[in-house]
Amino acid sequence: MFLPWKDNNPTRITPWVTLSLIAANVAVFVGELLARDPAAVFGTWGLVPARILDGGSPVPLVTSLFLHGGFVHLGSNMLYLWIFGNNVEELFGSVRFLLFYFLAAMGAHAAHILAGPESVVPTVGASGAVAGILGAYMFRFPDARVHTL
């Protein structure tokens, strides 16, 4: 796995939505660490394909995006979001960036549900949304140089 640590594509804005998403993810993760029963948190707020298809609450379609399975899961998602999200936010504008983030997540959820419609295992994390941001970055900034470890 390559870990990006910077790119050569500076921004001229403060990426408030990107920073807010990172802060929200970190805050929710702290809540997970403080929870008495993290498995119950995942079971309630994680995305369970079978439950969604059986007419369960759609709330986990959003809440699952802010839950993470550990420090590495959270850290890698937030690192990628920071490196690539700031440029995509500047390109799209803050409101359209936020909309794109959630649309990418919903696309990832749809693919996951289609791949395992009977799954009762909760899915958590921002990886689908971050993958959408990475795709937009690669498409719009094909000549950008990304430095990796």
C-alpha positions in Angstrom: 0.0 0.0 0.0 1.3 3.4 -0.9 0.7 6.2 1.6 0.6 9.7 0.1 2.1 12.4 2.2 1.8 15.4 -0.1 1.1 16.5 -3.6 2.4 19.3 -5.8 -1.0 20.8 -6.2 -1.4 23.6 -3.7 -4.8 25.1 -3.0 -5.7 28.8 -2.6 -8.6 28.2 -0.2 -9.1 26.8 3.3 -11.0 23.6 2.6 -13.5 23.9 5.4 -15.7 21.0 4.3 -12.7 18.7 4.1 -11.5 19.8 7.5 -15.1 19.5 9.0 -15.4 15.9 7.6 -12.1 15.0 9.1 -13.1 16.5 12.5 -16.4 14.8 12.4 -14.8 11.4 11.7 -12.3 11.8 14.5 -15.0 12.9 16.9 -17.1 9.9 16.2 -14.1 7.6 16.5 -13.4 9.0 19.9 -17.0 8.2 20.8 -16.4 4.7 19.5 -13.4 4.3 21.8 -15.5 5.5 24.8 -18.5 3.3 24.0 -19.2 0.5 26.4 -20.0 -1.9 23.6 -18.4 -0.9 20.2 -19.9 -4.0 18.5 -23.4 -2.7 19.4 -22.4 0.7 17.9 -21.4 -1.0 14.7 -24.5 -3.2 14.7 -26.8 -0.2 15.2 -25.1 2.5 13.1 -23.1 0.4 10.6 -24.6 -0.4 7.2 -26.1 -3.9 7.2 -27.1 -4.8 3.6 -29.8 -7.4 4.6 -31.4 -4.9 7.0 -31.5 -2.1 4.4 -33.1 -4.5 1.8 -35.6 -5.6 4.4 -36.9 -2.1 4.8 -34.8 -1.1 7.8 -33.9 2.5 8.7 -31.9 4.3 6.0 -30.0 6.3 8.7 -26.9 3.9 8.6 -26.4 4.9 5.0 -25.0 8.1 6.5 -23.9 7.1 10.0 -21.7 4.2 8.8 -19.5 6.7 7.0 -18.3 8.2 10.2 -17.5 4.9 12.0 -14.1 3.3 11.6 -12.7 -0.1 12.6 -9.5 1.2 14.2 -6.8 3.7 14.1 -5.3 2.6 10.8 -8.7 2.5 9.1 -9.5 6.1 10.3 -6.0 7.4 9.8 -5.6 6.2 6.2 -9.1 7.4 5.2 -8.5 10.8 6.7 -5.0 11.1 5.2 -6.3 10.4 1.7 -9.3 12.7 2.3 -6.8 15.5 3.3 -4.3 15.0 0.5 -7.0 14.8 -2.3 -10.1 16.4 -0.8 -8.7 19.9 -0.5 -8.0 20.1 -4.2 -11.4 18.6 -5.2 -13.2 20.9 -2.8 -11.4 23.9 -4.3 -12.4 22.7 -7.8 -16.0 21.9 -7.0 -16.8 24.5 -4.4 -17.7 23.5 -0.8 -21.4 22.7 -1.3 -20.9 20.6 -4.5 -17.9 18.9 -2.9 -20.0 17.8 0.1 -22.7 16.6 -2.3 -20.2 14.7 -4.3 -18.7 13.1 -1.2 -22.1 11.7 -0.1 -23.0 10.7 -3.7 -19.7 8.7 -3.9 -20.5 7.1 -0.6 -24.0 6.1 -1.7 -22.6 4.6 -4.9 -20.1 2.6 -2.8 -23.0 1.5 -0.6 -25.1 0.4 -3.6 -22.2 -1.6 -4.9 -21.6 -3.3 -1.5 -25.3 -4.1 -1.1 -25.5 -5.5 -4.6 -22.4 -7.6 -4.0 -23.7 -9.1 -0.7 -27.4 -8.5 -0.4 -27.9 -11.1 2.4 -24.9 -9.9 4.5 -25.6 -9.2 8.1 -22.1 -7.9 8.8 -22.0 -4.2 9.4 -19.9 -2.1 7.0 -18.2 1.0 8.4 -15.9 3.7 7.1 -15.5 6.5 4.7 -13.5 4.5 2.1 -16.2 4.6 -0.6 -16.6 8.4 -0.3 -12.8 8.9 -0.2 -12.4 6.6 -3.2 -14.8 8.8 -5.1 -12.7 11.9 -4.1 -9.6 10.1 -5.2 -11.2 9.3 -8.6 -12.2 12.9 -9.1 -8.7 14.0 -8.2 -7.1 11.6 -10.7 -9.5 12.6 -13.4 -9.2 16.4 -12.9 -5.5 16.5 -12.0 -3.9 13.8 -14.1 -0.5 15.5 -14.1 -0.3 16.2 -10.4 2.6 14.6 -8.6 1.8 12.7 -5.4 4.6 11.9 -3.1 4.3 8.6 -1.3 6.0 6.6 1.4 
